[in-house]
Each structure stands twice: as structure tokens, then as C-alpha cells.
Amino acid sequence: MKKTTFLLLIAWTVTVHLASAAESLIRYVDPAVGTGAKPNAFMGGDSQLGQTIPAVLVPNGMNFWTPQTEETELKCVAPYYYNKTRLQGFRNSHWIVGGCTQDYGSVTIMPMLGQLKTQPDERASTFSHEEETMRPDYYAVPLFGGDIRAEMTGTSRTGIFRFTFRKAGMAYLVVTPNSDEGQGSVSIDAERGEVTGSNPVHRIYQGFGEPAGFTGYFQVLTGKRIEQYGVYDHEGVIAGKADLSARKAMGAWIGFHVEAGEQVIVKVASSFCDVAGARLNMAKECPGWDFDAVRNALTAVWEDRLGAINVESTDTTALQKFYTAMYHASFLPHAINDADGRYPSFAGGRTVCHTDGDYYDDYSMWDTYRALHPLLSILYPRQTGEMIQSLVDKYEQGGWLPIFPCWNSYTSEMIGDHCASLIADAWLKGIRNFDIAKAYTALRKNAFLQPETYADYCDGKGRRALTSYLRYGYIPLEDSVKEAFHQAEQVSRTMEYAYDDFALAQLARALGHRRDADTLYQRAMNYRNVIDPRTGYAQGRHADGSFLTADNALTACSFITEGYPCHYTWYAPHDPYGLMRLMGGRKVYTAKLDSMFTEGRYWHGNEPCHQVAYMFNYAGQPWKTQRWVRRIMETEYRTGSDGLSGNDDAGQMSAWYVFSSLGFYPVCPASGHYVIGSPAFSSAVIRLPGGKHFTIRAVNASPTNIYIQSARLNGRSYDRSYLLHADIARGGTIEFVMGSQPNPRWASSARSCPPKLMP
């Protein structure tokens, strides 16, 4: 039995007492946060800030059931925006939440009463946010002036809807496979009360517009007897026709008579294998027609998920921000296998494979290796192991460990090779339920070899510009597009490869591959080769060794990824003390760090800055970390639709907030420690495997008492500005005493600073 199905079956047996207790944490989640549409100037206006959706979902499940205001699956268009006033239907989205990406393989349904309209803009209903109910387990909204009340809940692979019709009349259900390419299909079986169909998946990065090699399939069921049916496309409606495929703006519709006040249940199941898989998923996960039972089961699942960290506060807003961040950190990666373990093979193999666990996809790895995956590895180590095994499976099926695996395909979107970070961090934390031998073979191949064919290289296999990186110790500006196929971002790639080499070196050493470890530790120092000695900032460098003549560290340059040189300068998380020496010592290092905040250089809305506020600890000034982390938490995270200052990027922004609220952050995954910030809650209890707990207490914590005065770990005085993962994993209690003024005496000595990592 699949894990998700098992949890749902258990949840269906909860007592009345447990059901009432289920409201204790889920009520703090606000799915509207981050759904506001605002132009992102840095991204040229084609992106939105937040890019989240108010989805009903099983954590890390297949489908994200969301109301739809946007009909397309085009890049950078989320299915729902809060500032829109018309609702087009309800979608089983696979949106890579919080990113400028695309939805794929989805289907949308929309109920109507009295008059049939099929195209999204025509059938759309006005709606009011005041009448919306948004929760992780349930969504409801009145449509068409209250003529229809729509309610939605679901399981991982199925959704169930309850439509209540205020008046008697002819009701319709419109089913739309959301294929922008006009390649979908629909089929109606009136006797079974069933609509099935498909929506092929297409790529948006490497091979833009080409088939991704797999398809989204769906089954729609209604308990009502179908009295009318037909199909439609961009040319109009065809009554009585039961099949249609490969037409623009196409779909199916069914009609049935309803009485005033009648409730109609509709169920939708999906699969990435075939229609038979969708039917199987329905039979396994939602065999009945009891809407409330499915909702109660999902409520229990979410209460358990949110209860992995139990925080205490009298500040309702703080609780809302925290548990909404936990919700957003529960979308990706997500399972794409059917309930029987079948899933489409990676990279367009067009075959079906089987897994004993869950097979995951859509790893926004450039973002999530920083905090999301380290958070999951603490809270859900077994699930983390399954996520890693899914990456190993992708390597076995495609020949290379992917860099940025999305749409079950290779892409070379974004930079780095951060599976190394995820896998090394997990193994060093004791996570063992994946094939480490194959994982290491795959990681080593990425780190030492380039694809033999240019086609594979262009397809996103292997590290971009690895040949130049190994030859020069950095990626020079002269690399041509054909030779390196990276176009730009040379400095950022150099620095991220150096960190990945460190992470892989840590794993190699732990596995006994001493020679590899020595080589990789040496390569991990390559970040130094792009720090300009004239300025102490990251800078583009030519093949002859000379740096660019322009030395303005605030200038946006093509050799930096989504940021500025001053942002990437701090990207040496594995060797901050070496960076400090390159800059000219602790005093210069601290002055540059100060300027990031006092001169407005810090940009929290994108990932390269996420560790910057924590770097003061390495200079023996942890009170500055405490000040700026709290300031970021207050100003960059809010409630409401505009509550995020940047794209959530698959939960990375939210995971940063979860860690920072607890009072520590993984500046350098695979290091074995976390850097202490400023705990925001009077008490936070982390639930660990094996019935253990780790408790963080912050005496006198408040919006003004942000500075640590003293600390005790398991009753003993603690004066270090970092926590070991081992201390958290074994369970225990750390207690901080907080105050309104900095205490420079706490954790400011060299002995108290985070440990040196490079051998």
C-alpha cells in the first residue's frame, strides 16, 4: 500500500475528539499569501512576486487543486492571482509553486447552471474574496451570484468537489484539458458518468516547446445521470459528439437536471501514465462519494504535517506567518507516480517504471538545496531518502544526474550542481534509505566528466563549462556559447561549483574515497579565483587572468546569476574565513557586510542573499546577525496576498523563514552545523523521528527583545554562535535569554564562531 494512501485511510478513522483538535494549527495557514500579482522589475516585468497558489493538497502530493483565474500553462503565469475578479474553474495543477516556470499536464473543471458556456473567459464567474474560504485541506466559493456554491478537497491523486445549486434547472460541467498546443483529448462515456482525456507535457527550457515525453491523463466522474453531452473547440460547441482530440481550445461538457438545493459530487483523478492509471488512483484513494470524509482525512494529514514543529506565541500574526511558511514548504518536490508505483521514465523515455516508495519530480534545486531540503531532512528523513532515490532513478534512466530536474526532464536552467549538496547533507545526517553507491557514482560523473556529444550537453546533462572550470580554476569571460553553452554567469557558476565540490568532498571523505576528497577539497577553493583583489568583491575574469576593469561592485553584470557582484561575493559558505582573508581581514569583511544593509544592497527576494545576514557570526559579531535576521523577517514577510517580497521558489523563501523563526539557519549544508540567529517564539518544539523532540525556548522573546543575552544547551551554559546537527538529532533543549540590547559578550570570541570547514 502506498504511503499517502495509508495515511489517508488511517485519517478516515479519526475520532470526533481528534477531528475537533485538527483545527489547532491549520487555522493559522493563509493560502492567499504570495498570490498577489506584481511586476518584478528585475525579471523584466515577466514574472510575479510570490507566484504561489491557494492550493488544496496532500503535502508533496501529485496534484495541487486550485481555483483558476488564468487559463494558460504558459511560462511565468500562475493558475491563480488574487487581484483577478473572475474564476474560470478548478484545476489539478502541477505548477512549480513560487517560480517563473509553467504548469503542465493539468485539467480544469467548471460547473454552470442554466446556460452552457465553454471557453474560459466566457464561462468565468465573478467572485468575492470575502466569500472565499481558503485552507490547505478545503476551498469554497460562491459562483454566479450564489447560484452555485463550489467546495473542493482531495487526496494526492484525486480531487472531490461538492457543487450546491440554489435553483432548479439544467446544470453543466465543462472539462478542459489545458493544452496550449491544442494537443489534448477528451472522451465521454455517458453510461459510466465519466469523462476521460489527456494533456501532453511540453518543455520550456532546453528544447522549448518540444514534447517532454509524458502526458497528463485524467478521469472525471459524476454520480448524476448524464442527460446531455458534447465537445467544443475554438470554433464552437458540438452536441452529442463523445470524442475530440488535437484541436485548439477544446474540451468536453456534460449536462444533467438539478433540483433547488441539490448537491452534486464530482470526482477527478489524474495519472502521468495512462487513463487506466487515473482510474486506479480513483479506486485506491477516493472510492466513495463522501465529501466530508475526504476533507476530514486531509485535515488530519495537514494537522500532523504542521505539528512537526509546534510553536507558541501570543502574536497571531507571527503564527500565521510561520504556519503559512510551513504550508508553502510542503509543495515540492512532489510525487508523480500512480498509487501502484508506476511512473513515466525520466527524460522522455516513453516507458513506464515502478517504484516501491514514491517517485518525486520538480526539484527547483538551485533554490531549494539552501534551506528547503535541509528542513525536510530534519523533519521527514524517510521522505528525503525517497526524494534522493528518485534522483538516482533519474540518473539510471537518463545517464546523468540532473542539474535542475523539472517536468521529468533534463534542463540546464539555473546553475550549479546542487544534488551534491542535497545528497551529501542527507547522508551526513544519517539518512540511509537510498542507493548511496549509485548516488556517488552519479555525482562523481557530474563533477569530473562532460557529455561526449554536443546534443547531450545542450540538453542539460552535466555541468556547464566544466572543461574551462577544471582548466583555469574558474570560468573565464571568453568562453564562447558553442564551447561552453552557458552564455554568461561565469562568476556565479565558478562559485557554486566550488561549493558543490566541497559538498561532494565531504561525502567522498565519509565514504572513504580519500583521493577524490582531496581533489575536491582543492577545487572547493576555486571561488577565490573570482574575487578581485582590488575590491574584495566577486568580478568577471578573463582567460589571461586579468579582471574586468570596471570595479563597481553594485553593477549588474551578465557574469552574475540573478543578482549583483556584491550579492555573490558572500557565496563561499564552506570557507568564510578564507573569504575574510581575501578581503583583507575581519575589519574589512565586517565593513562590507555592514554596507549590504546600511547602503541598501541586500536583496532578500532572490536566493543568492539568503545566507548573508548570518555571516556576521563568522566575524564574531552575532548580535548583528540577530538584528538583521529579525529585520528581514519583519519587512520581507507579511500576511495577505502581497506577503512575500520575491518568488517563493518552490518553498525556499518559506523555508528560510521557518529556520530563522526557530533561531538557526543552514548557511552551509553538508557542514554538520547551523548558524544561530534570533529565535522569534517563546517556545518551539521540533518533532523528530523515534519519538524524540528538540525544544528551542526563548525567554522574554518579543519584537523588541531580539538579542541573545545568554544560552544554555541541555542545562549547560552555551556560548557558541552555531548548533551542531547532532545536538538537534539526539533531542534536547536549548534555552536563550533575550533582551532589547545587543550583548557583545555572548558568542563573540574566536572559539565561539562557527567552525572552519576546509581541511
Buried (B, 14 or more C-beta within 10 A) or exposed (E): EBBBBEBBEEBBEBEEEBBEBBEEBBEBBBBBBBBBBBEBEBBEEEBBBBBBBBBBBBBBBBBBBBBBBBBEBEBBBBBBBBEBEEBBBBBBBBBBBBBBBBBBBBBBBBBBBEEBBBBBEEBBBEBEEEEBEBBBBBBBBBBBEEBBBBBBBBBBBBBBBBBBBBBBBBBBBBBBBBBBEBBBBBBBEBEEBBBBBBBBBBBBBBBEEEBBBBBBBBBBBBEBEBEBBBBBBEEEBEEEBBEBBEBEBBBBBBBBBBEEEBEBBBBBBBBBBBBBBBBBBBEBBBEEBBBEBBBBBBBBBBBBBBBBBBBEBEBEEBBBBBBBBBBBBBBBBBBBBBBBBBBBBBBBBEEBBEBEBBBBBBBBBBBBBBBBBBBBBBBBBEBBBBBBBBBBBBBBBBBBBBBBBBBBBBBBBBBBBBBBBBBBBBBBBEBEBBBBEBBBBBBBBBBBEBBEEEEBBBBBBBBBBBBBBBEBBBBBBBBEEEEBBBEBBBBBBBBBBBBBBBBBBBBBBBBEBEEBBBBBBEBBBBBBBBBBEEBBBBBBBEBEEEBBEEEBBEEEBEBBBBBBBBBBBBBBBBBBBBBBBBBEEBEBBBBBBBBBBEEEBBBBBBBBBBBBBBBBBBBBBBBBBBBBBBBBBEEBBBBBBBBBBBBBBBBBBBBBBBBBBBBBBBBBBBBBBBBBBBBBBBBBBBBBEEEEEBBBBBBEBBEEBBBBBBBBBEEEEBBBBBBBBEBBBEBBBBBBBBBEEBBEEBBBEEEBBBEEBEE
